Amino acid sequence: MASTRVINCISYKRLVAVSSLKNVYILSNFSINSNFRQNALYCTKKSIAKTDYVEHENKIQVGFADVVKENTKSIGYLGVIIGGIGITAFMFYMIFDELFSNKSPNSVYSKALDRCIKHPKVTDALGEPIKAYGEESRRGRRSHISHIVFEKDGVRHMRMKFYIQGIRRRATVNLEVQEDESGNYMYRYLYVLVDDILQTIIKIEDNREQKRSSSTEAELEWN
């Protein structure tokens, strides 16, 4: 009986020792597995955070590029608008200068026509009412007033020709204006060539002889 108890006691101790070793092994494996999972989770979180940072940087770069592109387009559109406004303003200036300036062909024509219509010799030769017209265009219209602008001895000149017609006859108006010392136009000559058998010339204003006399006097004084 004593030997049996001894054997049972030894067997129990061995069983307890083996159980302890198994528990230690299980705990060790659990600890290793826990550490591995924690390390893997940390690495995963770190990788995710790095990926999010890279994506954020890429979004910032893409957003900046889009802003630059939109600003470039806006500047381009603004340049086109400013250019269009400039061209429109220039066109309005040219139209205004053509119609309302004292030196415009239209202004010179209007003043010359007014003087012709009011001249008694012209009204007697042509008859009233008197109408005016220009050169005939390709479309059959006669609204174009023939004129030429040139410079002579540094002075601006303009020559012009148009036509007038009354109830009896027609006539051709020839004129030339030039700038004076104040920069305003003055007549060098203005005359009406009547379309009759004698080709009558009606001088309304002629300053050519006066200019020649002034030039001759200046030459004599110089000599």
C-alpha positions in Angstrom: 0.0 0.0 0.0 2.8 2.4 0.9 4.5 1.8 -2.5 1.2 2.5 -4.3 0.9 5.8 -2.6 4.4 6.7 -3.4 3.9 5.9 -7.1 0.6 7.9 -7.1 2.3 10.9 -5.5 5.2 10.8 -8.0 2.7 10.6 -10.9 0.7 13.5 -9.6 3.8 15.7 -9.3 4.8 14.8 -12.8 1.3 15.7 -14.0 1.4 19.0 -12.2 4.8 19.8 -13.7 3.7 18.9 -17.2 0.6 21.0 -16.7 2.6 24.0 -15.5 4.9 23.7 -18.6 1.9 23.6 -20.9 0.4 26.7 -19.3 3.8 28.5 -19.5 4.0 27.5 -23.2 0.4 28.6 -23.9 1.0 31.9 -22.1 4.2 32.4 -24.0 2.5 31.7 -27.3 -0.3 34.1 -26.4 2.1 36.8 -25.4 4.1 36.4 -28.7 0.9 36.4 -30.7 -0.4 39.5 -28.9 2.9 41.3 -29.5 2.9 40.3 -33.2 -0.7 41.5 -33.6 0.1 44.8 -31.9 3.2 45.3 -34.1 1.2 44.4 -37.2 -1.7 46.8 -36.1 0.9 49.6 -35.5 2.5 49.0 -38.9 -0.8 49.0 -40.6 -1.9 52.2 -38.9 1.4 53.8 -39.7 1.1 52.7 -43.4 -2.5 54.0 -43.5 -1.4 57.4 -42.0 1.5 57.7 -44.5 -0.9 56.9 -47.4 -3.4 59.5 -46.2 -0.6 62.1 -45.9 0.6 61.4 -49.5 -3.0 61.6 -50.8 -3.5 64.9 -48.9 -0.3 66.3 -50.5 -1.3 65.1 -53.9 -4.7 66.7 -53.5 -3.0 70.0 -52.4 -0.8 69.9 -55.5 -3.7 69.1 -57.8 -5.8 71.8 -56.2 -3.0 74.4 -56.7 -2.6 73.4 -60.3 -6.3 73.8 -60.9 -6.2 77.2 -59.3 -3.3 78.3 -61.5 -5.1 77.0 -64.6 -8.3 78.8 -63.7 -6.4 82.0 -63.0 -4.6 81.8 -66.3 -7.9 81.3 -68.1 -9.4 84.3 -66.3 -6.4 86.5 -67.2 -6.8 85.4 -70.8 -10.5 86.2 -70.9 -9.8 89.5 -69.2 -7.1 90.3 -71.9 -9.6 89.5 -74.6 -12.3 91.8 -73.0 -9.8 94.7 -72.6 -8.6 94.3 -76.2 -12.2 94.3 -77.4 -13.0 97.4 -75.4 -9.9 99.1 -76.8 -10.8 98.3 -80.4 -14.3 99.5 -79.9 -13.2 102.7 -78.3 -10.8 103.3 -81.2 -13.5 102.7 -83.7 -15.8 105.2 -81.9 -13.0 107.7 -81.9 -12.4 107.3 -85.6 -16.2 107.6 -86.3 -16.4 110.7 -84.1 -13.3 112.3 -85.7 -14.7 111.5 -89.2 -18.2 113.0 -88.5 -17.7 115.8 -85.9 -14.1 117.0 -86.1 -13.5 120.4 -87.7 -10.7 118.8 -89.8 -12.7 115.8 -90.9 -13.6 115.5 -94.6 -17.3 115.5 -93.7 -16.9 118.8 -91.9 -14.9 120.4 -94.8 -17.6 119.2 -97.3 -20.5 120.5 -95.2 -18.9 124.0 -94.8 -18.0 124.2 -98.5 -21.5 123.1 -99.6 -23.1 125.7 -97.4 -20.9 128.5 -98.9 -21.8 127.3 -102.4 -25.5 127.2 -101.8 -25.5 130.7 -100.3 -23.4 132.3 -103.1 -25.7 134.4 -105.3 -23.8 133.6 -108.6 -24.0 129.9 -107.9 -27.8 130.0 -107.3 -28.3 132.2 -110.4 -26.3 129.8 -112.6 -27.8 126.5 -111.3 -31.2 127.5 -110.1 -32.7 126.5 -106.7 -33.1 124.2 -104.9 -29.5 122.9 -105.1 -28.5 119.4 -104.1 -25.1 117.8 -103.7 -23.6 114.4 -104.3 -20.3 112.7 -104.6 -18.6 110.1 -106.8 -20.7 107.2 -108.0 -19.8 104.0 -106.2 -20.0 100.4 -107.4 -23.5 100.1 -105.9 -24.7 103.1 -107.8 -24.7 105.4 -104.8 -23.2 108.8 -105.1 -22.5 109.5 -101.4 -18.7 109.1 -101.6 -16.9 112.5 -101.5 -13.6 112.4 -103.3 -10.8 113.8 -101.2 -7.1 113.5 -100.6 -4.9 114.5 -97.6 -1.2 115.3 -98.1 1.6 117.4 -96.6 3.6 120.0 -98.4 6.5 121.8 -96.7 5.4 120.4 -93.4 1.8 121.8 -93.7 -1.2 119.5 -93.9 -3.5 120.0 -97.0 -6.7 118.5 -98.1 -8.1 118.6 -101.7 -11.8 117.7 -102.4 -14.2 117.5 -105.3 -18.0 117.0 -105.2 -20.9 117.9 -107.4 -23.9 120.2 -107.1 -27.1 120.4 -109.2 -29.9 122.9 -109.5 -33.1 122.9 -111.6 -31.2 124.4 -114.6 -27.6 123.1 -114.5 -25.0 121.0 -112.8 -21.5 122.0 -111.6 -18.4 120.6 -110.0 -17.0 122.1 -106.8 -13.2 122.0 -106.3 -11.4 123.1 -103.2 -8.3 122.9 -101.2 -7.7 123.7 -97.6 -4.5 123.9 -95.5 -3.6 124.3 -91.9 -2.8 127.8 -90.6 -0.5 128.7 -87.8 -3.3 127.8 -85.3 -3.7 124.4 -86.8 -7.2 125.2 -88.3 -8.1 124.7 -91.9 -8.3 127.7 -94.2 -9.2 127.8 -97.9 -6.5 127.9 -100.4 -9.1 128.0 -103.1 -12.8 127.2 -103.5 -14.5 127.5 -106.9 -17.4 126.1 -108.9 -17.1 124.9 -112.5 -20.5 125.3 -114.1 -21.4 122.6 -116.7 -22.4 125.0 -119.5 -21.0 125.8 -123.0 -18.6 128.4 -121.6 -17.5 126.2 -118.7 -18.0 129.2 -116.4 -15.8 129.3 -113.3 -17.3 131.0 -110.2 -14.6 131.8 -107.7 -15.9 131.8 -104.1 -12.4 132.1 -102.5 -8.9 132.1 -103.9 -5.9 132.7 -101.7 -3.3 131.3 -104.0 -2.2 134.7 -105.4 -2.0 136.0 -101.8 0.3 133.1 -100.9 2.5 133.7 -103.9 2.7 137.4 -103.1 3.7 136.6 -99.6 6.4 134.2 -100.8 7.8 136.7 -103.2 7.9 139.4 -100.6 9.7 137.1 -98.2 12.3 136.2 -100.9 12.9 139.9 -101.6 13.3 140.7 -97.9 15.7 137.8 -97.6 17.8 139.0 -100.6 
